[in-house]
Amino acid sequence: MPGAYVMINTLPGMEKAVLDRIAQIPGVVSVEGVYAEFDLIVRVNVPLGNTVDVVINEIRKIQGIKSTRTISAIDSERSSGVGMDHLGPPSD
């Protein structure tokens, strides 16, 4: 499944509105606000035979986005972990 990560800088105060709009776009797996160089990170996956360009172009049309940077994923170099939930709360 072709995928990409899109890092987004929004206009000041537009983070939540942009996040909510992006979450409605088909092909968007997740969108998260972050404290970093970027305001949002979006994970995009599309069915095999399609390209992520269509989803990325939809994202770029959203009002309140200042800039984007896209990183394409390498399909053959992907694995899913079990996450942290199975470990329970951290111990001190």
PDB file with one MODEL, atoms N, CA, C and O in Angstrom:
MODEL        1
ATOM      1  N   MET A   1       0.836  -1.170   0.000  1.00  0.00           N
ATOM      2  CA  MET A   1       0.000   0.000   0.000  1.00  0.00           C
ATOM      3  C   MET A   1       0.886   1.240   0.000  1.00  0.00           C
ATOM      4  O   MET A   1       1.617   1.468   0.964  1.00  0.00           O
ATOM      5  N   PRO A   2       0.838   2.041  -1.052  1.00  0.00           N
ATOM      6  CA  PRO A   2       1.664   3.249  -1.092  1.00  0.00           C
ATOM      7  C   PRO A   2       1.309   4.197   0.050  1.00  0.00           C
ATOM      8  O   PRO A   2       0.140   4.380   0.388  1.00  0.00           O
ATOM      9  N   GLY A   3       2.340   4.789   0.629  1.00  0.00           N
ATOM     10  CA  GLY A   3       2.093   5.678   1.750  1.00  0.00           C
ATOM     11  C   GLY A   3       3.083   6.814   1.794  1.00  0.00           C
ATOM     12  O   GLY A   3       4.093   6.819   1.091  1.00  0.00           O
ATOM     13  N   ALA A   4       2.765   7.782   2.642  1.00  0.00           N
ATOM     14  CA  ALA A   4       3.636   8.939   2.814  1.00  0.00           C
ATOM     15  C   ALA A   4       3.325   9.586   4.155  1.00  0.00           C
ATOM     16  O   ALA A   4       2.273   9.356   4.751  1.00  0.00           O
ATOM     17  N   TYR A   5       4.260  10.392   4.608  1.00  0.00           N
ATOM     18  CA  TYR A   5       4.069  11.254   5.765  1.00  0.00           C
ATOM     19  C   TYR A   5       4.108  12.681   5.255  1.00  0.00           C
ATOM     20  O   TYR A   5       4.978  13.044   4.463  1.00  0.00           O
ATOM     21  N   VAL A   6       3.167  13.486   5.712  1.00  0.00           N
ATOM     22  CA  VAL A   6       3.127  14.887   5.318  1.00  0.00           C
ATOM     23  C   VAL A   6       3.279  15.722   6.590  1.00  0.00           C
ATOM     24  O   VAL A   6       2.453  15.647   7.500  1.00  0.00           O
ATOM     25  N   MET A   7       4.342  16.511   6.635  1.00  0.00           N
ATOM     26  CA  MET A   7       4.566  17.424   7.736  1.00  0.00           C
ATOM     27  C   MET A   7       3.999  18.784   7.336  1.00  0.00           C
ATOM     28  O   MET A   7       4.250  19.270   6.233  1.00  0.00           O
ATOM     29  N   ILE A   8       3.243  19.385   8.229  1.00  0.00           N
ATOM     30  CA  ILE A   8       2.506  20.598   7.881  1.00  0.00           C
ATOM     31  C   ILE A   8       2.791  21.709   8.881  1.00  0.00           C
ATOM     32  O   ILE A   8       2.810  21.487  10.092  1.00  0.00           O
ATOM     33  N   ASN A   9       3.009  22.896   8.357  1.00  0.00           N
ATOM     34  CA  ASN A   9       3.034  24.125   9.147  1.00  0.00           C
ATOM     35  C   ASN A   9       1.743  24.866   8.840  1.00  0.00           C
ATOM     36  O   ASN A   9       1.392  25.084   7.680  1.00  0.00           O
ATOM     37  N   THR A  10       1.042  25.248   9.905  1.00  0.00           N
ATOM     38  CA  THR A  10      -0.208  25.979   9.724  1.00  0.00           C
ATOM     39  C   THR A  10       0.002  27.458  10.046  1.00  0.00           C
ATOM     40  O   THR A  10       1.018  27.847  10.621  1.00  0.00           O
ATOM     41  N   LEU A  11      -0.960  28.253   9.671  1.00  0.00           N
ATOM     42  CA  LEU A  11      -0.974  29.644  10.106  1.00  0.00           C
ATOM     43  C   LEU A  11      -1.268  29.651  11.605  1.00  0.00           C
ATOM     44  O   LEU A  11      -1.921  28.734  12.104  1.00  0.00           O
ATOM     45  N   PRO A  12      -0.803  30.659  12.327  1.00  0.00           N
ATOM     46  CA  PRO A  12      -1.016  30.700  13.773  1.00  0.00           C
ATOM     47  C   PRO A  12      -2.494  30.553  14.148  1.00  0.00           C
ATOM     48  O   PRO A  12      -3.365  31.220  13.589  1.00  0.00           O
ATOM     49  N   GLY A  13      -2.751  29.661  15.108  1.00  0.00           N
ATOM     50  CA  GLY A  13      -4.103  29.444  15.596  1.00  0.00           C
ATOM     51  C   GLY A  13      -4.978  28.550  14.740  1.00  0.00           C
ATOM     52  O   GLY A  13      -6.137  28.320  15.087  1.00  0.00           O
ATOM     53  N   MET A  14      -4.456  28.037  13.625  1.00  0.00           N
ATOM     54  CA  MET A  14      -5.250  27.229  12.695  1.00  0.00           C
ATOM     55  C   MET A  14      -5.025  25.719  12.846  1.00  0.00           C
ATOM     56  O   MET A  14      -5.595  24.932  12.091  1.00  0.00           O
ATOM     57  N   GLU A  15      -4.210  25.318  13.803  1.00  0.00           N
ATOM     58  CA  GLU A  15      -3.830  23.914  13.922  1.00  0.00           C
ATOM     59  C   GLU A  15      -5.041  22.980  14.024  1.00  0.00           C
ATOM     60  O   GLU A  15      -5.144  22.020  13.261  1.00  0.00           O
ATOM     61  N   LYS A  16      -5.938  23.248  14.942  1.00  0.00           N
ATOM     62  CA  LYS A  16      -7.089  22.359  15.183  1.00  0.00           C
ATOM     63  C   LYS A  16      -8.032  22.322  13.995  1.00  0.00           C
ATOM     64  O   LYS A  16      -8.514  21.251  13.625  1.00  0.00           O
ATOM     65  N   ALA A  17      -8.304  23.462  13.395  1.00  0.00           N
ATOM     66  CA  ALA A  17      -9.207  23.503  12.235  1.00  0.00           C
ATOM     67  C   ALA A  17      -8.623  22.722  11.063  1.00  0.00           C
ATOM     68  O   ALA A  17      -9.341  21.987  10.386  1.00  0.00           O
ATOM     69  N   VAL A  18      -7.327  22.878  10.824  1.00  0.00           N
ATOM     70  CA  VAL A  18      -6.669  22.144   9.742  1.00  0.00           C
ATOM     71  C   VAL A  18      -6.652  20.650  10.054  1.00  0.00           C
ATOM     72  O   VAL A  18      -6.934  19.833   9.177  1.00  0.00           O
ATOM     73  N   LEU A  19      -6.326  20.286  11.291  1.00  0.00           N
ATOM     74  CA  LEU A  19      -6.305  18.880  11.702  1.00  0.00           C
ATOM     75  C   LEU A  19      -7.672  18.237  11.474  1.00  0.00           C
ATOM     76  O   LEU A  19      -7.757  17.143  10.916  1.00  0.00           O
ATOM     77  N   ASP A  20      -8.737  18.906  11.899  1.00  0.00           N
ATOM     78  CA  ASP A  20     -10.080  18.356  11.740  1.00  0.00           C
ATOM     79  C   ASP A  20     -10.450  18.166  10.276  1.00  0.00           C
ATOM     80  O   ASP A  20     -11.076  17.166   9.924  1.00  0.00           O
ATOM     81  N   ARG A  21     -10.075  19.104   9.425  1.00  0.00           N
ATOM     82  CA  ARG A  21     -10.385  18.996   7.992  1.00  0.00           C
ATOM     83  C   ARG A  21      -9.590  17.870   7.347  1.00  0.00           C
ATOM     84  O   ARG A  21     -10.139  17.107   6.551  1.00  0.00           O
ATOM     85  N   ILE A  22      -8.310  17.753   7.675  1.00  0.00           N
ATOM     86  CA  ILE A  22      -7.472  16.693   7.099  1.00  0.00           C
ATOM     87  C   ILE A  22      -8.003  15.317   7.487  1.00  0.00           C
ATOM     88  O   ILE A  22      -7.983  14.396   6.671  1.00  0.00           O
ATOM     89  N   ALA A  23      -8.471  15.169   8.709  1.00  0.00           N
ATOM     90  CA  ALA A  23      -8.962  13.878   9.191  1.00  0.00           C
ATOM     91  C   ALA A  23     -10.142  13.357   8.370  1.00  0.00           C
ATOM     92  O   ALA A  23     -10.427  12.160   8.401  1.00  0.00           O
ATOM     93  N   GLN A  24     -10.823  14.220   7.646  1.00  0.00           N
ATOM     94  CA  GLN A  24     -11.980  13.834   6.838  1.00  0.00           C
ATOM     95  C   GLN A  24     -11.607  13.356   5.435  1.00  0.00           C
ATOM     96  O   GLN A  24     -12.468  12.860   4.709  1.00  0.00           O
ATOM     97  N   ILE A  25     -10.351  13.493   5.045  1.00  0.00           N
ATOM     98  CA  ILE A  25      -9.937  13.158   3.675  1.00  0.00           C
ATOM     99  C   ILE A  25      -9.690  11.659   3.550  1.00  0.00           C
ATOM    100  O   ILE A  25      -8.913  11.101   4.325  1.00  0.00           O
ATOM    101  N   PRO A  26     -10.341  10.987   2.581  1.00  0.00           N
ATOM    102  CA  PRO A  26     -10.083   9.565   2.363  1.00  0.00           C
ATOM    103  C   PRO A  26      -8.604   9.333   2.041  1.00  0.00           C
ATOM    104  O   PRO A  26      -8.009  10.067   1.253  1.00  0.00           O
ATOM    105  N   GLY A  27      -8.026   8.312   2.655  1.00  0.00           N
ATOM    106  CA  GLY A  27      -6.610   8.016   2.466  1.00  0.00           C
ATOM    107  C   GLY A  27      -5.751   8.498   3.619  1.00  0.00           C
ATOM    108  O   GLY A  27      -4.598   8.085   3.744  1.00  0.00           O
ATOM    109  N   VAL A  28      -6.299   9.374   4.472  1.00  0.00           N
ATOM    110  CA  VAL A  28      -5.575   9.832   5.653  1.00  0.00           C
ATOM    111  C   VAL A  28      -5.781   8.796   6.753  1.00  0.00           C
ATOM    112  O   VAL A  28      -6.909   8.551   7.183  1.00  0.00           O
ATOM    113  N   VAL A  29      -4.692   8.195   7.203  1.00  0.00           N
ATOM    114  CA  VAL A  29      -4.734   7.182   8.253  1.00  0.00           C
ATOM    115  C   VAL A  29      -4.740   7.843   9.625  1.00  0.00           C
ATOM    116  O   VAL A  29      -5.483   7.432  10.517  1.00  0.00           O
ATOM    117  N   SER A  30      -3.911   8.866   9.790  1.00  0.00           N
ATOM    118  CA  SER A  30      -3.861   9.580  11.064  1.00  0.00           C
ATOM    119  C   SER A  30      -3.334  10.981  10.830  1.00  0.00           C
ATOM    120  O   SER A  30      -2.628  11.250   9.859  1.00  0.00           O
ATOM    121  N   VAL A  31      -3.695  11.865  11.745  1.00  0.00           N
ATOM    122  CA  VAL A  31      -3.166  13.229  11.745  1.00  0.00           C
ATOM    123  C   VAL A  31      -2.995  13.614  13.208  1.00  0.00           C
ATOM    124  O   VAL A  31      -3.915  13.472  14.013  1.00  0.00           O
ATOM    125  N   GLU A  32      -1.804  14.103  13.539  1.00  0.00           N
ATOM    126  CA  GLU A  32      -1.481  14.419  14.924  1.00  0.00           C
ATOM    127  C   GLU A  32      -0.820  15.780  15.029  1.00  0.00           C
ATOM    128  O   GLU A  32       0.011  16.152  14.201  1.00  0.00           O
ATOM    129  N   GLY A  33      -1.205  16.516  16.065  1.00  0.00           N
ATOM    130  CA  GLY A  33      -0.511  17.746  16.396  1.00  0.00           C
ATOM    131  C   GLY A  33       0.775  17.397  17.132  1.00  0.00           C
ATOM    132  O   GLY A  33       0.791  16.487  17.961  1.00  0.00           O
ATOM    133  N   VAL A  34       1.850  18.115  16.833  1.00  0.00           N
ATOM    134  CA  VAL A  34       3.144  17.829  17.455  1.00  0.00           C
ATOM    135  C   VAL A  34       3.826  19.136  17.877  1.00  0.00           C
ATOM    136  O   VAL A  34       3.557  20.208  17.335  1.00  0.00           O
ATOM    137  N   TYR A  35       4.710  19.004  18.855  1.00  0.00           N
ATOM    138  CA  TYR A  35       5.578  20.115  19.255  1.00  0.00           C
ATOM    139  C   TYR A  35       6.908  19.887  18.571  1.00  0.00           C
ATOM    140  O   TYR A  35       7.728  19.108  19.057  1.00  0.00           O
ATOM    141  N   ALA A  36       7.133  20.546  17.463  1.00  0.00           N
ATOM    142  CA  ALA A  36       8.355  20.337  16.687  1.00  0.00           C
ATOM    143  C   ALA A  36       8.474  21.458  15.661  1.00  0.00           C
ATOM    144  O   ALA A  36       7.820  22.496  15.759  1.00  0.00           O
ATOM    145  N   GLU A  37       9.319  21.214  14.691  1.00  0.00           N
ATOM    146  CA  GLU A  37       9.484  22.151  13.581  1.00  0.00           C
ATOM    147  C   GLU A  37       8.172  22.320  12.814  1.00  0.00           C
ATOM    148  O   GLU A  37       7.917  23.370  12.224  1.00  0.00           O
ATOM    149  N   PHE A  38       7.346  21.274  12.829  1.00  0.00           N
ATOM    150  CA  PHE A  38       6.059  21.276  12.136  1.00  0.00           C
ATOM    151  C   PHE A  38       4.935  21.287  13.167  1.00  0.00           C
ATOM    152  O   PHE A  38       5.153  20.959  14.333  1.00  0.00           O
ATOM    153  N   ASP A  39       3.737  21.663  12.735  1.00  0.00           N
ATOM    154  CA  ASP A  39       2.579  21.685  13.622  1.00  0.00           C
ATOM    155  C   ASP A  39       1.790  20.381  13.594  1.00  0.00           C
ATOM    156  O   ASP A  39       1.227  19.965  14.607  1.00  0.00           O
ATOM    157  N   LEU A  40       1.755  19.737  12.423  1.00  0.00           N
ATOM    158  CA  LEU A  40       0.981  18.506  12.252  1.00  0.00           C
ATOM    159  C   LEU A  40       1.794  17.488  11.464  1.00  0.00           C
ATOM    160  O   LEU A  40       2.599  17.845  10.604  1.00  0.00           O
ATOM    161  N   ILE A  41       1.568  16.208  11.773  1.00  0.00           N
ATOM    162  CA  ILE A  41       2.124  15.120  10.971  1.00  0.00           C
ATOM    163  C   ILE A  41       0.959  14.248  10.526  1.00  0.00           C
ATOM    164  O   ILE A  41       0.141  13.826  11.344  1.00  0.00           O
ATOM    165  N   VAL A  42       0.888  13.983   9.231  1.00  0.00           N
ATOM    166  CA  VAL A  42      -0.197  13.217   8.640  1.00  0.00           C
ATOM    167  C   VAL A  42       0.371  11.938   8.034  1.00  0.00           C
ATOM    168  O   VAL A  42       1.385  11.968   7.338  1.00  0.00           O
ATOM    169  N   ARG A  43      -0.293  10.814   8.306  1.00  0.00           N
ATOM    170  CA  ARG A  43       0.071   9.536   7.674  1.00  0.00           C
ATOM    171  C   ARG A  43      -0.967   9.254   6.614  1.00  0.00           C
ATOM    172  O   ARG A  43      -2.167   9.257   6.889  1.00  0.00           O
ATOM    173  N   VAL A  44      -0.492   9.005   5.371  1.00  0.00           N
ATOM    174  CA  VAL A  44      -1.365   8.755   4.233  1.00  0.00           C
ATOM    175  C   VAL A  44      -1.084   7.351   3.697  1.00  0.00           C
ATOM    176  O   VAL A  44       0.073   6.978   3.507  1.00  0.00           O
ATOM    177  N   ASN A  45      -2.134   6.580   3.455  1.00  0.00           N
ATOM    178  CA  ASN A  45      -2.037   5.283   2.779  1.00  0.00           C
ATOM    179  C   ASN A  45      -3.131   5.228   1.730  1.00  0.00           C
ATOM    180  O   ASN A  45      -4.257   5.655   1.984  1.00  0.00           O
ATOM    181  N   VAL A  46      -2.815   4.711   0.565  1.00  0.00           N
ATOM    182  CA  VAL A  46      -3.813   4.537  -0.487  1.00  0.00           C
ATOM    183  C   VAL A  46      -3.712   3.109  -1.014  1.00  0.00           C
ATOM    184  O   VAL A  46      -2.655   2.488  -0.908  1.00  0.00           O
ATOM    185  N   PRO A  47      -4.802   2.579  -1.582  1.00  0.00           N
ATOM    186  CA  PRO A  47      -4.769   1.215  -2.113  1.00  0.00           C
ATOM    187  C   PRO A  47      -3.720   1.059  -3.215  1.00  0.00           C
ATOM    188  O   PRO A  47      -3.408   2.005  -3.938  1.00  0.00           O
ATOM    189  N   LEU A  48      -3.191  -0.143  -3.321  1.00  0.00           N
ATOM    190  CA  LEU A  48      -2.207  -0.452  -4.359  1.00  0.00           C
ATOM    191  C   LEU A  48      -2.772  -0.084  -5.724  1.00  0.00           C
ATOM    192  O   LEU A  48      -3.943  -0.342  -6.005  1.00  0.00           O
ATOM    193  N   GLY A  49      -1.958   0.505  -6.558  1.00  0.00           N
ATOM    194  CA  GLY A  49      -2.392   0.944  -7.879  1.00  0.00           C
ATOM    195  C   GLY A  49      -2.750   2.418  -7.909  1.00  0.00           C
ATOM    196  O   GLY A  49      -2.888   3.004  -8.983  1.00  0.00           O
ATOM    197  N   ASN A  50      -2.901   3.018  -6.746  1.00  0.00           N
ATOM    198  CA  ASN A  50      -3.182   4.448  -6.652  1.00  0.00           C
ATOM    199  C   ASN A  50      -1.917   5.175  -6.219  1.00  0.00           C
ATOM    200  O   ASN A  50      -0.941   4.551  -5.805  1.00  0.00           O
ATOM    201  N   THR A  51      -1.944   6.475  -6.318  1.00  0.00           N
ATOM    202  CA  THR A  51      -0.807   7.262  -5.846  1.00  0.00           C
ATOM    203  C   THR A  51      -1.263   8.177  -4.727  1.00  0.00           C
ATOM    204  O   THR A  51      -2.432   8.555  -4.651  1.00  0.00           O
ATOM    205  N   VAL A  52      -0.340   8.521  -3.874  1.00  0.00           N
ATOM    206  CA  VAL A  52      -0.662   9.413  -2.755  1.00  0.00           C
ATOM    207  C   VAL A  52      -0.845  10.852  -3.217  1.00  0.00           C
ATOM    208  O   VAL A  52      -1.310  11.694  -2.449  1.00  0.00           O
ATOM    209  N   ASP A  53      -0.487  11.140  -4.455  1.00  0.00           N
ATOM    210  CA  ASP A  53      -0.587  12.509  -4.975  1.00  0.00           C
ATOM    211  C   ASP A  53      -1.981  13.105  -4.823  1.00  0.00           C
ATOM    212  O   ASP A  53      -2.126  14.281  -4.492  1.00  0.00           O
ATOM    213  N   VAL A  54      -3.004  12.293  -5.067  1.00  0.00           N
ATOM    214  CA  VAL A  54      -4.377  12.796  -4.997  1.00  0.00           C
ATOM    215  C   VAL A  54      -4.692  13.267  -3.578  1.00  0.00           C
ATOM    216  O   VAL A  54      -5.282  14.332  -3.392  1.00  0.00           O
ATOM    217  N   VAL A  55      -4.299  12.476  -2.581  1.00  0.00           N
ATOM    218  CA  VAL A  55      -4.556  12.830  -1.188  1.00  0.00           C
ATOM    219  C   VAL A  55      -3.738  14.061  -0.801  1.00  0.00           C
ATOM    220  O   VAL A  55      -4.259  14.979  -0.166  1.00  0.00           O
ATOM    221  N   ILE A  56      -2.482  14.083  -1.174  1.00  0.00           N
ATOM    222  CA  ILE A  56      -1.609  15.207  -0.836  1.00  0.00           C
ATOM    223  C   ILE A  56      -2.107  16.502  -1.476  1.00  0.00           C
ATOM    224  O   ILE A  56      -2.064  17.561  -0.850  1.00  0.00           O
ATOM    225  N   ASN A  57      -2.573  16.422  -2.708  1.00  0.00           N
ATOM    226  CA  ASN A  57      -3.120  17.612  -3.360  1.00  0.00           C
ATOM    227  C   ASN A  57      -4.364  18.124  -2.641  1.00  0.00           C
ATOM    228  O   ASN A  57      -4.571  19.335  -2.559  1.00  0.00           O
ATOM    229  N   GLU A  58      -5.201  17.216  -2.115  1.00  0.00           N
ATOM    230  CA  GLU A  58      -6.370  17.626  -1.343  1.00  0.00           C
ATOM    231  C   GLU A  58      -5.941  18.320  -0.047  1.00  0.00           C
ATOM    232  O   GLU A  58      -6.522  19.330   0.348  1.00  0.00           O
ATOM    233  N   ILE A  59      -4.926  17.770   0.601  1.00  0.00           N
ATOM    234  CA  ILE A  59      -4.419  18.380   1.830  1.00  0.00           C
ATOM    235  C   ILE A  59      -3.923  19.797   1.561  1.00  0.00           C
ATOM    236  O   ILE A  59      -4.220  20.717   2.323  1.00  0.00           O
ATOM    237  N   ARG A  60      -3.178  19.970   0.495  1.00  0.00           N
ATOM    238  CA  ARG A  60      -2.579  21.279   0.195  1.00  0.00           C
ATOM    239  C   ARG A  60      -3.594  22.366  -0.124  1.00  0.00           C
ATOM    240  O   ARG A  60      -3.268  23.551  -0.056  1.00  0.00           O
ATOM    241  N   LYS A  61      -4.822  21.983  -0.470  1.00  0.00           N
ATOM    242  CA  LYS A  61      -5.873  22.958  -0.785  1.00  0.00           C
ATOM    243  C   LYS A  61      -6.514  23.565   0.454  1.00  0.00           C
ATOM    244  O   LYS A  61      -7.242  24.551   0.346  1.00  0.00           O
ATOM    245  N   ILE A  62      -6.261  22.999   1.622  1.00  0.00           N
ATOM    246  CA  ILE A  62      -6.946  23.417   2.836  1.00  0.00           C
ATOM    247  C   ILE A  62      -6.484  24.800   3.287  1.00  0.00           C
ATOM    248  O   ILE A  62      -5.288  25.081   3.364  1.00  0.00           O
ATOM    249  N   GLN A  63      -7.458  25.651   3.580  1.00  0.00           N
ATOM    250  CA  GLN A  63      -7.164  26.984   4.091  1.00  0.00           C
ATOM    251  C   GLN A  63      -6.509  26.873   5.459  1.00  0.00           C
ATOM    252  O   GLN A  63      -6.931  26.068   6.289  1.00  0.00           O
ATOM    253  N   GLY A  64      -5.493  27.669   5.694  1.00  0.00           N
ATOM    254  CA  GLY A  64      -4.811  27.672   6.981  1.00  0.00           C
ATOM    255  C   GLY A  64      -3.482  26.944   6.967  1.00  0.00           C
ATOM    256  O   GLY A  64      -2.752  26.954   7.959  1.00  0.00           O
ATOM    257  N   ILE A  65      -3.162  26.305   5.837  1.00  0.00           N
ATOM    258  CA  ILE A  65      -1.870  25.632   5.724  1.00  0.00           C
ATOM    259  C   ILE A  65      -0.857  26.613   5.153  1.00  0.00           C
ATOM    260  O   ILE A  65      -1.083  27.226   4.110  1.00  0.00           O
ATOM    261  N   LYS A  66       0.254  26.749   5.848  1.00  0.00           N
ATOM    262  CA  LYS A  66       1.328  27.642   5.414  1.00  0.00           C
ATOM    263  C   LYS A  66       2.305  26.921   4.489  1.00  0.00           C
ATOM    264  O   LYS A  66       2.701  27.461   3.456  1.00  0.00           O
ATOM    265  N   SER A  67       2.701  25.682   4.868  1.00  0.00           N
ATOM    266  CA  SER A  67       3.628  24.908   4.028  1.00  0.00           C
ATOM    267  C   SER A  67       3.514  23.433   4.369  1.00  0.00           C
ATOM    268  O   SER A  67       3.029  23.057   5.436  1.00  0.00           O
ATOM    269  N   THR A  68       3.975  22.601   3.431  1.00  0.00           N
ATOM    270  CA  THR A  68       3.980  21.150   3.646  1.00  0.00           C
ATOM    271  C   THR A  68       5.320  20.578   3.203  1.00  0.00           C
ATOM    272  O   THR A  68       6.012  21.148   2.359  1.00  0.00           O
ATOM    273  N   ARG A  69       5.662  19.456   3.783  1.00  0.00           N
ATOM    274  CA  ARG A  69       6.823  18.676   3.348  1.00  0.00           C
ATOM    275  C   ARG A  69       6.389  17.218   3.359  1.00  0.00           C
ATOM    276  O   ARG A  69       5.880  16.724   4.365  1.00  0.00           O
ATOM    277  N   THR A  70       6.591  16.528   2.238  1.00  0.00           N
ATOM    278  CA  THR A  70       6.137  15.150   2.091  1.00  0.00           C
ATOM    279  C   THR A  70       7.316  14.197   2.025  1.00  0.00           C
ATOM    280  O   THR A  70       8.301  14.448   1.331  1.00  0.00           O
ATOM    281  N   ILE A  71       7.196  13.096   2.759  1.00  0.00           N
ATOM    282  CA  ILE A  71       8.195  12.031   2.745  1.00  0.00           C
ATOM    283  C   ILE A  71       7.488  10.760   2.322  1.00  0.00           C
ATOM    284  O   ILE A  71       6.565  10.311   3.000  1.00  0.00           O
ATOM    285  N   SER A  72       7.907  10.174   1.211  1.00  0.00           N
ATOM    286  CA  SER A  72       7.311   8.931   0.732  1.00  0.00           C
ATOM    287  C   SER A  72       7.868   7.745   1.492  1.00  0.00           C
ATOM    288  O   SER A  72       9.067   7.668   1.756  1.00  0.00           O
ATOM    289  N   ALA A  73       6.979   6.818   1.842  1.00  0.00           N
ATOM    290  CA  ALA A  73       7.385   5.594   2.539  1.00  0.00           C
ATOM    291  C   ALA A  73       7.864   4.561   1.525  1.00  0.00           C
ATOM    292  O   ALA A  73       7.408   4.545   0.382  1.00  0.00           O
ATOM    293  N   ILE A  74       8.792   3.697   1.953  1.00  0.00           N
ATOM    294  CA  ILE A  74       9.267   2.587   1.133  1.00  0.00           C
ATOM    295  C   ILE A  74       8.423   1.378   1.495  1.00  0.00           C
ATOM    296  O   ILE A  74       8.533   0.852   2.602  1.00  0.00           O
ATOM    297  N   ASP A  75       7.577   0.932   0.564  1.00  0.00           N
ATOM    298  CA  ASP A  75       6.627  -0.136   0.862  1.00  0.00           C
ATOM    299  C   ASP A  75       7.294  -1.420   1.343  1.00  0.00           C
ATOM    300  O   ASP A  75       6.768  -2.098   2.226  1.00  0.00           O
ATOM    301  N   SER A  76       8.424  -1.751   0.781  1.00  0.00           N
ATOM    302  CA  SER A  76       9.077  -3.016   1.142  1.00  0.00           C
ATOM    303  C   SER A  76       9.814  -2.934   2.478  1.00  0.00           C
ATOM    304  O   SER A  76      10.319  -3.943   2.970  1.00  0.00           O
ATOM    305  N   GLU A  77       9.878  -1.751   3.060  1.00  0.00           N
ATOM    306  CA  GLU A  77      10.586  -1.570   4.326  1.00  0.00           C
ATOM    307  C   GLU A  77       9.650  -0.977   5.366  1.00  0.00           C
ATOM    308  O   GLU A  77       9.840   0.141   5.845  1.00  0.00           O
ATOM    309  N   ARG A  78       8.625  -1.772   5.703  1.00  0.00           N
ATOM    310  CA  ARG A  78       7.628  -1.330   6.668  1.00  0.00           C
ATOM    311  C   ARG A  78       7.258  -2.496   7.566  1.00  0.00           C
ATOM    312  O   ARG A  78       7.150  -3.637   7.117  1.00  0.00           O
ATOM    313  N   SER A  79       7.067  -2.196   8.825  1.00  0.00           N
ATOM    314  CA  SER A  79       6.633  -3.202   9.780  1.00  0.00           C
ATOM    315  C   SER A  79       5.820  -2.501  10.854  1.00  0.00           C
ATOM    316  O   SER A  79       6.071  -1.340  11.176  1.00  0.00           O
ATOM    317  N   SER A  80       4.860  -3.203  11.399  1.00  0.00           N
ATOM    318  CA  SER A  80       4.053  -2.656  12.483  1.00  0.00           C
ATOM    319  C   SER A  80       4.439  -3.334  13.777  1.00  0.00           C
ATOM    320  O   SER A  80       4.549  -4.558  13.845  1.00  0.00           O
ATOM    321  N   GLY A  81       4.641  -2.533  14.797  1.00  0.00           N
ATOM    322  CA  GLY A  81       4.952  -3.068  16.108  1.00  0.00           C
ATOM    323  C   GLY A  81       3.678  -3.301  16.907  1.00  0.00           C
ATOM    324  O   GLY A  81       2.576  -3.015  16.438  1.00  0.00           O
ATOM    325  N   VAL A  82       3.837  -3.813  18.094  1.00  0.00           N
ATOM    326  CA  VAL A  82       2.690  -4.074  18.949  1.00  0.00           C
ATOM    327  C   VAL A  82       2.323  -2.855  19.780  1.00  0.00           C
ATOM    328  O   VAL A  82       1.291  -2.853  20.451  1.00  0.00           O
ATOM    329  N   GLY A  83       3.136  -1.840  19.747  1.00  0.00           N
ATOM    330  CA  GLY A  83       2.852  -0.624  20.485  1.00  0.00           C
ATOM    331  C   GLY A  83       3.219  -0.755  21.953  1.00  0.00           C
ATOM    332  O   GLY A  83       3.784  -1.762  22.380  1.00  0.00           O
ATOM    333  N   MET A  84       2.895   0.258  22.702  1.00  0.00           N
ATOM    334  CA  MET A  84       3.261   0.286  24.116  1.00  0.00           C
ATOM    335  C   MET A  84       2.119  -0.188  25.018  1.00  0.00           C
ATOM    336  O   MET A  84       2.351  -0.463  26.195  1.00  0.00           O
ATOM    337  N   ASP A  85       0.902  -0.291  24.500  1.00  0.00           N
ATOM    338  CA  ASP A  85      -0.244  -0.610  25.344  1.00  0.00           C
ATOM    339  C   ASP A  85      -0.096  -1.928  26.100  1.00  0.00           C
ATOM    340  O   ASP A  85      -0.586  -2.054  27.222  1.00  0.00           O
ATOM    341  N   HIS A  86       0.558  -2.889  25.510  1.00  0.00           N
ATOM    342  CA  HIS A  86       0.667  -4.191  26.152  1.00  0.00           C
ATOM    343  C   HIS A  86       1.594  -4.171  27.362  1.00  0.00           C
ATOM    344  O   HIS A  86       1.578  -5.105  28.164  1.00  0.00           O
ATOM    345  N   LEU A  87       2.382  -3.150  27.503  1.00  0.00           N
ATOM    346  CA  LEU A  87       3.337  -3.085  28.593  1.00  0.00           C
ATOM    347  C   LEU A  87       2.735  -2.542  29.893  1.00  0.00           C
ATOM    348  O   LEU A  87       3.313  -2.718  30.965  1.00  0.00           O
ATOM    349  N   GLY A  88       1.597  -1.896  29.799  1.00  0.00           N
ATOM    350  CA  GLY A  88       1.016  -1.293  30.986  1.00  0.00           C
ATOM    351  C   GLY A  88       1.691   0.036  31.298  1.00  0.00           C
ATOM    352  O   GLY A  88       2.477   0.551  30.503  1.00  0.00           O
ATOM    353  N   PRO A  89       1.373   0.581  32.466  1.00  0.00           N
ATOM    354  CA  PRO A  89       1.940   1.880  32.803  1.00  0.00           C
ATOM    355  C   PRO A  89       3.442   1.770  33.097  1.00  0.00           C
ATOM    356  O   PRO A  89       3.922   0.713  33.508  1.00  0.00           O
ATOM    357  N   PRO A  90       4.170   2.854  32.888  1.00  0.00           N
ATOM    358  CA  PRO A  90       5.606   2.811  33.178  1.00  0.00           C
ATOM    359  C   PRO A  90       5.857   2.590  34.664  1.00  0.00           C
ATOM    360  O   PRO A  90       5.078   3.034  35.508  1.00  0.00           O
ATOM    361  N   SER A  91       6.925   1.915  34.967  1.00  0.00           N
ATOM    362  CA  SER A  91       7.281   1.720  36.381  1.00  0.00           C
ATOM    363  C   SER A  91       8.448   2.616  36.727  1.00  0.00           C
ATOM    364  O   SER A  91       9.345   2.818  35.909  1.00  0.00           O
ATOM    365  N   ASP A  92       8.443   3.144  37.910  1.00  0.00           N
ATOM    366  CA  ASP A  92       9.515   4.035  38.353  1.00  0.00           C
ATOM    367  C   ASP A  92      10.468   3.321  39.288  1.00  0.00           C
ATOM    368  O   ASP A  92      11.434   3.920  39.761  1.00  0.00           O
TER     369      ASP A  92
ENDMDL
END
